[in-house]
Amino acid sequence: MWADIELAVISGVRARLPGARVTDELPDKLETRLPLVWVRVMGGGDDRVTDTATVDVQTFAATRAAMWELAEQARTAVHALAATHDSGQRVVIDDVTTAARPAEVPYGNPGVRRAVASYEVATRERAAT
């Protein structure tokens, strides 16, 4: 069974960031939907047991200070997923490491500040019990 790592990360981060919208799609009029965390799997590989995905986590907020606070909260939430499992997806998240720490990246809208980070998420299928 192929595991939906993106969904597992979204679910786990969403549970740890109740004040932010956590999604895999950017909404129209983003500046009216802040704070927002955008999660996307960007690639990865496997060794036939463990899938390792590169997961980009972009945080959006109205101010620079709020962006940095949300980026750090998101980083803490993603790292908290290590050694957990998502029973709905039967995904075990073995480990999470930071591939690229949060960095501000211009978004092209003066009402939106964005930080982008990348994480390596190692997962495997949880055995049926």
C-alpha positions, 0 to 999 in steps of 0.5 A: 500500500502506498502511503499518502505522506502529504496527508499524514503530515497535514493531519499531524500538523493541523492537530498541533496548530489549531489557530492556522489553516493547514492545507495542500492548496492555496486559496484565492485571496490568500491575504484574507485566509491567514495564518496558513500553512501549505504542505507539499511533497516535493520528491523523495525515494525509498529502500523498499521498506522506508519511504523518504519524502522531501516535504516543503512547508510554507507558512503565510502570515500578515506580518514578518513577526507573525510569519516567523512565529508561525514558521517556528510553530510549524517546524515544532509541529513537523518534528513532533510527528517523528515516532508517531503513526496515522491510524487512518493512513496506516503510516508510521512516521519514523523520523523527521529532519530539517533539510532547509530551515525556514527562510523568508521568500517574497510572495509578491503581495504586500499583505502576505509574508512567507517562510519556506522550509523543507523536511525529510520525512521517513515513513513506512506502512504500519502492519495491520493488527 
